[in-house]
């Protein structure tokens, strides 16, 4: 017969079982790292830092942003996927690496298996922007210029496989034009303003403030309807391309296996940030829409968007590495 457990053995087992619960309840007890997959100054970075600052104030521990750029955010996502699932590494992710690139590349991670979704937070249009010294002042003029100069016009995006890249390739395919793609590791607006880059396709969060102050021209937005944050900029859809849509979203993720209690704590704090009146006004000023979700809601969105983007990529004829 198996001997009955001793009282001392039961007590030891209870201590071992209670230790993870205590660790989760006291989390965070040291600084938290938040990985951002794009360069400092990009829309992904700017929005991530707003949440990192708010989290740090709420939790009484620093939340340190670490920019790990490259491959449209996928290098940072991979780093997080391979980190310890203890709650001390979070990912502030745009949707490129987790919903678009899976249709274009054989990635070293699976966004649905190797990471846990914490929640969506913000979404936004992309904006086609041009420097003030360019000869085209509207999207129709841009298309006419591109047709007159096939393959000689270049455009910049935050990287290969970003919604901005796909939006530009969709436009080229549907308008019957050719443009050269120049991928950046984040924002490209400095080169647009200086005239180094004729055309940029950038997140509204980074582009709209510069459109408002006249430093670049906003030619069109990629949502189906005009943005309430920039109603003066027409949509691609209304300029002759019905149904044209390519939007971005930002959300929080963590390595798979991160305790549910920590996931829920981060989600709850993120939702408090989104509900704050001052923060909502700040996001609106940046051209961002509030899109809160549960962890399950974000996971469902990722699962639905991967095949959706794969279909768009195939129809637009975007080259892939598969």
C-alpha positions in Angstrom: 0.0 0.0 0.0 1.1 3.5 -0.6 1.8 5.3 2.7 -0.5 8.1 3.6 1.0 11.5 3.2 2.5 13.0 6.4 1.3 16.2 7.8 4.7 17.8 7.1 4.4 16.6 3.4 1.0 18.1 3.0 2.2 21.4 4.4 5.1 21.4 2.0 2.8 20.7 -0.9 0.5 23.5 0.2 3.4 25.9 0.3 4.5 24.9 -3.2 1.0 25.4 -4.6 0.6 28.7 -2.9 3.8 30.2 -4.2 2.7 30.8 -7.8 -0.6 32.4 -6.6 1.3 34.7 -4.3 3.7 35.6 -7.1 0.8 36.5 -9.4 -1.0 38.5 -6.7 2.2 40.6 -6.0 2.9 41.1 -9.7 4.7 43.2 -10.7 7.3 43.3 -8.0 10.0 44.5 -10.4 10.2 46.5 -13.7 8.2 45.2 -16.7 9.6 45.2 -20.2 7.3 46.2 -23.0 8.6 45.4 -26.5 7.7 47.6 -29.4 8.5 46.2 -32.9 9.2 49.6 -34.5 11.6 52.5 -34.1 11.2 55.3 -31.7 8.9 58.0 -33.0 6.7 55.7 -35.0 3.0 55.5 -34.3 3.5 52.1 -32.7 6.1 53.5 -30.4 4.2 56.6 -29.5 1.1 54.8 -28.6 3.0 52.0 -26.7 4.7 54.6 -24.6 1.4 56.1 -23.5 0.3 52.8 -22.2 3.6 52.0 -20.6 3.6 55.2 -18.7 0.1 54.7 -17.5 0.8 51.1 -16.4 3.9 52.2 -14.5 2.0 54.8 -12.6 -0.8 52.3 -11.8 1.5 49.4 -10.7 4.2 51.3 -8.9 6.9 49.7 -11.1 8.6 51.0 -14.2 7.3 49.7 -17.5 10.3 50.1 -19.8 9.8 50.3 -23.6 12.3 48.3 -25.6 12.3 49.0 -29.4 13.2 45.9 -31.3 12.5 46.8 -34.9 12.8 44.8 -38.1 10.7 42.8 -40.4 7.6 44.9 -39.8 7.6 44.1 -36.0 8.1 40.4 -36.4 11.6 40.4 -34.8 10.2 41.9 -31.7 7.2 39.5 -31.6 9.5 36.5 -32.0 11.7 37.8 -29.1 8.6 38.0 -26.9 7.3 34.6 -27.9 10.6 33.1 -26.7 10.6 35.0 -23.4 9.7 33.6 -20.0 5.9 33.6 -19.5 6.1 35.3 -16.1 4.4 38.6 -17.0 7.6 40.6 -17.0 7.7 40.7 -20.9 4.8 42.3 -22.7 4.4 43.0 -26.4 2.8 46.2 -27.8 2.0 44.9 -31.3 0.7 46.3 -34.5 -1.3 44.0 -36.6 1.3 43.6 -39.4 3.5 40.9 -37.7 0.6 38.9 -36.3 -2.0 39.0 -39.1 -0.4 40.1 -42.4 3.1 38.5 -42.4 1.8 35.0 -41.6 0.4 35.1 -45.2 3.7 36.3 -46.7 6.5 34.5 -44.8 7.3 31.3 -42.9 7.6 33.0 -39.5 9.5 31.5 -36.5 6.4 31.9 -34.3 2.7 31.3 -34.5 0.7 34.3 -33.1 -2.1 32.0 -32.0 0.0 29.3 -30.3 3.2 31.0 -29.1 1.6 34.2 -27.7 -1.4 34.9 -25.6 -3.6 37.9 -26.6 -4.3 40.4 -23.8 -6.5 42.8 -25.7 -6.9 45.2 -28.6 -6.8 48.9 -27.8 -6.6 51.2 -30.7 -7.2 51.2 -34.5 -6.5 53.7 -37.2 -6.5 54.4 -40.9 -3.4 54.8 -43.0 -2.9 57.9 -44.9 -1.3 58.5 -48.4 0.8 61.6 -47.8 3.0 63.7 -50.2 5.6 66.4 -49.6 4.5 69.9 -50.3 6.9 70.2 -53.2 5.5 67.3 -55.1 3.6 68.0 -58.4 0.5 66.0 -57.3 -1.9 67.5 -54.8 -4.6 64.8 -54.7 -4.9 61.1 -55.2 -6.2 61.4 -58.8 -3.2 63.6 -59.6 -0.9 61.1 -58.0 -2.4 58.3 -60.2 -2.0 60.4 -63.3 1.6 61.2 -62.4 2.3 57.5 -61.8 0.8 56.5 -65.2 2.9 59.1 -67.0 6.0 57.9 -65.2 5.6 54.1 -64.9 7.9 52.6 -62.3 9.7 55.9 -61.6 7.6 56.9 -58.5 8.5 55.5 -55.2 6.6 55.2 -52.0 7.7 54.5 -48.4 6.0 52.4 -45.7 6.9 51.3 -42.2 8.0 47.9 -43.7 7.2 44.9 -45.8 3.9 43.3 -45.0 2.5 46.2 -43.0 -1.1 47.3 -43.8 0.5 50.4 -45.4 2.5 48.2 -47.8 -0.6 46.1 -48.7 -2.7 49.3 -49.1 -0.3 50.7 -51.6 0.0 47.5 -53.6 -3.8 47.2 -53.6 -4.0 50.7 -55.1 -1.4 49.9 -57.7 -3.2 46.7 -58.7 -6.6 48.3 -58.9 -5.4 51.5 -60.6 -3.2 49.8 -63.0 0.0 51.7 -62.0 3.5 50.7 -60.9 5.4 52.3 -58.0 8.6 51.2 -56.3 8.2 50.2 -52.6 10.8 51.6 -50.1 10.4 49.8 -46.8 11.4 51.6 -43.6 11.7 50.4 -40.1 9.0 52.8 -38.9 8.0 56.3 -39.7 9.0 57.7 -43.1 7.6 61.2 -42.7 10.9 63.0 -42.3 11.9 61.9 -45.8 8.5 62.8 -47.2 8.7 66.3 -45.7 12.3 66.8 -47.0 11.4 65.6 -50.5 13.7 62.5 -50.4 10.6 60.4 -50.6 7.8 61.5 -53.0 5.0 59.6 -51.3 4.5 58.0 -47.9 1.9 55.6 -46.6 1.8 56.0 -42.9 -0.4 55.3 -39.8 -2.8 58.1 -39.2 -1.4 58.5 -35.7 1.9 59.7 -37.1 0.6 61.4 -40.3 -2.5 63.4 -39.3 -0.7 65.8 -36.9 1.7 66.7 -39.8 -1.2 67.1 -42.2 -3.0 69.4 -39.8 0.0 71.7 -39.5 0.6 71.8 -43.3 4.0 70.0 -43.3 2.7 67.2 -45.6 -0.4 66.8 -47.9 -2.9 64.2 -47.0 -4.1 62.7 -50.2 -6.4 59.9 -49.0 -7.2 57.6 -46.1 -7.7 53.9 -46.3 -10.9 53.5 -44.3 -14.3 53.0 -45.9 -15.5 56.2 -44.4 -13.8 59.5 -43.7 -12.1 59.6 -40.3 -13.8 61.8 -37.7 -10.3 62.8 -36.7 -9.5 64.2 -40.2 -12.8 64.6 -42.1 -11.1 66.8 -44.7 -9.1 63.9 -46.1 -11.1 61.9 -48.7 -11.1 58.1 -48.7 -9.5 56.0 -51.4 -12.9 54.3 -51.7 -14.7 57.5 -52.6 -12.1 58.5 -55.2 -13.0 55.7 -57.6 -12.1 52.5 -55.7 -15.3 51.3 -53.9 -14.7 48.8 -51.0 -11.1 49.8 -50.6 -10.0 49.3 -47.0 -6.8 48.6 -45.1 -6.6 49.5 -41.4 -4.2 48.9 -38.5 -4.8 48.0 -34.9 -2.6 47.9 -31.8 -2.9 45.4 -29.0 -1.1 43.8 -26.1 0.3 40.3 -26.1 2.5 38.1 -23.9 4.3 34.8 -24.2 2.0 31.8 -24.2 1.7 30.4 -20.7 1.6 33.8 -19.0 -0.8 33.3 -16.0 -4.4 34.2 -16.7 -4.5 36.5 -13.6 -1.7 38.6 -15.0 -3.3 38.7 -18.5 -6.6 39.9 -16.9 -4.8 42.5 -14.7 -3.0 44.0 -17.8 -6.2 44.0 -19.8 -8.1 45.7 -17.0 -5.5 48.5 -16.8 -5.5 48.9 -20.5 -9.3 49.3 -20.6 -9.0 52.0 -17.8 -6.5 53.9 -20.0 -9.0 53.7 -22.9 -11.9 54.9 -20.7 -10.0 58.0 -19.4 -11.4 61.2 -20.9 -8.0 62.9 -21.2 -6.5 59.9 -22.9 -9.4 59.6 -25.3 -9.0 63.2 -26.3 -5.3 62.6 -26.8 -5.9 59.5 -29.0 -8.5 61.4 -31.0 -6.0 64.2 -31.6 -3.6 61.6 -32.9 -6.2 60.2 -35.3 -6.8 57.0 -33.4 -10.0 55.2 -32.7 -10.8 53.4 -29.5 -11.3 49.7 -30.0 -11.3 47.9 -26.7 -11.5 44.1 -26.4 -11.2 41.1 -24.1 -8.3 38.7 -24.6 -10.7 36.4 -26.4 -11.9 39.2 -28.6 -8.3 40.0 -29.8 -7.5 36.3 -30.4 -10.7 35.9 -32.5 -9.7 39.1 -34.5 -6.3 37.7 -35.2 -7.7 34.3 -36.3 -10.2 36.0 -38.6 -7.7 38.5 -40.1 -5.0 36.1 -41.1 -7.1 34.5 -43.9 -8.6 37.9 -44.8 -5.2 39.4 -45.4 -4.0 36.3 -47.2 -6.9 36.8 -49.7 -6.1 40.5 -50.2 -2.4 39.7 -50.7 -3.2 37.1 -53.3 -5.6 39.3 -55.2 -3.2 42.2 -55.2 -0.4 40.1 -56.4 2.0 41.1 -53.6 5.2 39.0 -53.7 5.6 36.7 -50.8 8.5 34.6 -49.4 6.4 31.4 -49.2 
